[in-house]
Amino acid sequence: MNYTFPMIRTIDDVLPHIEGRSEFIVAEREFGCVINYVVAMQHTFDMDEGDIGGAIRRECRGLIFDKEGKIMSRPFHKFFNVNEREETQTHLIDMTKPHVTMEKMDGSMIRPLIMNDELFLGTKMGITDIALDSMKILYDNQKDWLFAKVKAGETPLFEYVAPTNKIVLDYDKADLVYLGSRDNITGKYFFDEDAPFTHVPRYGKVTGNLDEYIARQRGAENREGDIIRFADGHMVKRKNDWYVRIHKTKDMIRFDRNIADIIINEELDDVIPLLDSADLITVREYEKRFDAAIENVLGRLEGLVTLARVLHGGAKKEVAINFVPNLINKDDASFIFSALNGKELRPMLIKKIKASVGNGPKYDAMIEWMEA
């Protein structure tokens, strides 16, 4: 964790160190290009002492270069959770070094850019919809301050929080929270106390043992966590258990099959208290559709079993020869034969659903069969 941030003047200082690495992209934009990592593989950010390549790769979190290849924006380097990696184990973090703890904001990283002598805001990938939304709340004095800082070769860094940009936490108004600044070439971090923005809450230094501090803080609710920033610019982060649990839940319910997994495994009661009103509506609406689909397929199967008994006396050979070939949904056949053997349909259906929720294509095929 303790190394000197690399000097970056042009794109040629970076490209050799990401060549052949598919986890990084170089995206062309109208103002120049963005270098960003798209996935962190096991060894993407490994580095040995004095390893300039590893240090450069940790900088590739939205580096922006102009059309001439000169560095124009340098956001946060890649840093890690306490105890996430060998280098961030608590016994290796020297808490006697000057440091400050800061609130970990729950929004989108934003930084200023200048294109055609006009100020813009950008996310890690440049000028995006979220970045354009964040520009709507800029005041003239803030624009002037940002313009001057960018021209001076600095990158002020912000978190854009807003009711319309919700991750987990609720913010009652849109705001750009100033987190600090970096020198584009050296990567040095500093905090400009005169920045005309809301400043990130800072709480001073960690008192006492780091493990004890983490144990105390991780139980806090209604906040994401903390960042510990040392005077040399290196940082570690720590998220609260409450936040991690809810964030995982929100990620999980993005996909219908995950909601089905929760429902079918009778875990919904444990999940409901973690959801906000919008997510709760999403889950409940899917639950209604899912329950209706189950009843629909059970009704269809029960009707087919009854018909097989009426037409063929329940004789499985007769059913196989004269009934199954006429089925619209061939997957119904196994249920019909099992029911003729005395098995109940609902437990069989639940078992089939449980076997499919872990696989996207299987789940999609199952839903198509259920809703036929």
Residue pairs with C-beta under 8 A, 6 or more apart in sequence:
1 79
1 80
1 87
1 88
1 92
1 93
1 234
1 236
2 232
2 234
3 47
3 49
3 50
3 55
4 55
5 55
5 59
5 77
5 186
5 187
5 188
5 233
6 13
6 52
6 55
6 56
6 59
6 187
7 13
7 185
7 186
7 187
8 14
8 56
8 59
8 63
8 71
8 74
8 184
8 185
8 187
9 70
9 71
9 185
10 65
10 69
10 70
10 71
11 33
11 35
11 65
11 69
11 71
12 69
13 56
14 35
14 56
14 59
14 60
14 63
15 26
16 53
17 52
17 53
17 56
17 57
18 24
18 26
18 35
18 56
18 57
18 60
21 44
21 57
23 37
23 38
23 39
23 40
23 41
23 44
24 35
24 36
24 37
24 38
24 57
24 60
25 34
25 35
25 36
25 37
25 38
26 33
26 34
26 35
27 33
27 34
27 35
27 36
27 125
27 126
29 64
29 126
29 127
30 115
31 64
31 66
31 67
31 72
31 113
31 115
31 126
31 127
32 64
32 65
32 66
32 67
32 69
32 72
33 64
33 65
34 62
34 63
34 64
34 124
34 125
34 126
35 60
35 62
35 63
35 64
35 65
36 60
36 61
36 62
36 63
36 124
36 125
37 44
37 57
37 60
37 61
37 78
40 78
44 57
45 54
45 57
45 58
45 78
46 54
47 53
47 54
47 55
47 57
47 58
48 54
57 78
58 77
58 78
58 79
59 74
59 77
59 78
59 187
60 78
61 75
61 76
61 77
61 78
61 124
62 73
62 75
62 109
62 111
62 122
62 123
62 124
62 125
62 126
63 71
63 73
63 74
63 75
64 71
64 72
64 73
64 74
64 113
64 122
64 126
65 71
65 72
66 72
71 184
71 185
72 113
72 114
72 150
72 184
73 111
73 112
73 113
73 122
73 150
73 155
73 184
74 155
74 182
74 183
74 184
74 187
75 109
75 111
75 124
75 155
75 157
75 182
76 109
76 157
76 182
76 235
77 187
79 234
79 235
79 236
79 237
80 87
80 88
80 236
80 237
81 88
81 236
81 237
81 238
81 239
82 88
82 90
82 93
82 210
82 214
82 228
82 236
82 237
82 238
83 89
83 90
86 92
88 236
90 210
90 211
90 214
93 210
93 228
93 236
95 205
95 206
95 210
97 230
97 231
97 232
98 205
98 230
98 231
99 205
99 206
99 228
99 229
99 230
99 231
100 202
100 203
100 204
100 205
100 228
100 229
101 202
101 203
101 204
101 205
101 206
101 226
101 227
101 228
101 229
102 179
102 200
102 201
102 202
102 203
102 226
102 227
102 228
102 229
103 200
103 201
103 202
103 203
103 223
103 224
103 226
103 227
104 223
104 224
104 225
104 226
104 227
104 237
104 238
104 239
105 159
105 161
105 177
105 179
105 200
105 224
106 159
106 161
106 167
106 168
106 169
106 171
106 224
106 243
107 159
107 160
107 161
107 162
107 165
107 167
107 171
107 177
108 123
108 130
108 134
108 159
108 160
108 165
109 123
109 124
109 157
109 158
109 159
109 160
110 121
110 122
110 123
110 130
110 131
110 134
110 157
110 158
110 159
110 160
110 176
111 121
111 122
111 155
111 156
111 157
111 158
112 119
112 120
112 121
112 122
112 146
112 147
112 149
112 150
112 155
112 156
113 119
113 120
113 121
113 122
113 126
113 127
113 150
114 120
114 147
114 150
114 151
115 127
119 143
119 146
119 147
119 150
120 127
120 131
120 135
121 127
121 131
121 132
121 134
121 135
121 138
122 128
122 131
123 130
123 131
130 160
130 165
131 160
133 160
133 162
133 164
133 165
133 174
134 158
134 160
134 162
134 174
134 176
136 174
137 174
137 175
137 176
138 146
138 176
139 196
141 196
142 176
142 196
142 197
145 195
145 196
146 156
149 155
149 156
149 181
149 192
150 156
153 183
153 184
153 185
154 181
154 182
154 183
154 184
155 181
155 182
155 184
156 178
156 180
156 181
156 192
156 195
157 178
157 179
157 180
157 181
157 182
158 176
158 177
158 178
158 179
158 197
159 176
159 177
159 179
159 200
160 174
160 175
160 176
160 177
161 169
161 171
161 174
161 175
161 177
162 171
162 173
162 174
162 175
163 170
163 171
163 172
163 173
163 174
164 174
165 174
167 247
167 250
168 224
168 243
168 246
168 247
168 250
169 222
169 223
169 224
169 243
170 276
175 198
176 197
176 198
177 197
177 198
177 199
177 200
178 192
178 195
178 197
178 198
178 199
178 200
179 200
180 189
180 190
180 191
180 192
180 200
180 229
181 189
181 190
181 191
181 192
181 195
182 188
182 189
182 190
182 233
183 190
187 233
188 233
189 229
189 233
193 199
203 226
206 213
206 228
207 213
214 238
217 225
217 226
217 238
217 240
218 225
218 238
218 239
218 240
218 241
219 240
219 241
219 242
220 240
220 242
221 240
221 242
222 242
223 240
223 243
224 239
224 240
224 243
225 237
225 238
225 239
225 240
225 243
226 237
226 238
227 235
227 236
227 237
227 238
228 235
228 236
228 237
228 238
229 235
245 274
246 274
249 271
249 274
249 275
250 275
250 279
252 258
252 262
253 259
253 262
253 271
253 275
253 279
253 282
253 283
255 360
256 286
256 363
256 367
257 356
257 357
257 360
257 363
258 357
259 282
259 283
259 286
259 287
259 290
260 286
260 290
260 353
260 357
260 363
261 357
261 358
262 268
262 271
262 283
263 287
263 290
264 350
264 353
264 354
264 357
265 354
268 283
268 287
271 283
272 280
272 283
275 283
293 367
293 370
293 371
294 349
294 353
294 370
296 370
296 371
297 349
297 369
297 370
297 371
298 345
298 346
298 349
300 332
300 372
301 332
301 335
301 336
301 339
301 345
301 349
302 345
304 327
304 332
304 335
304 336
305 335
305 336
305 339
305 340
305 345
307 323
308 314
308 319
308 323
308 336
308 340
309 340
311 322
311 323
312 318
312 319
312 322
312 323
314 340
316 337
316 340
319 336
319 337
319 340
320 337
323 336
324 330
324 333
324 336
327 333
328 372
329 369
329 372
331 369
335 345
335 348
335 349
338 345
338 348
339 345
352 366
353 366
355 362
356 362
356 363
356 365
356 366
357 363
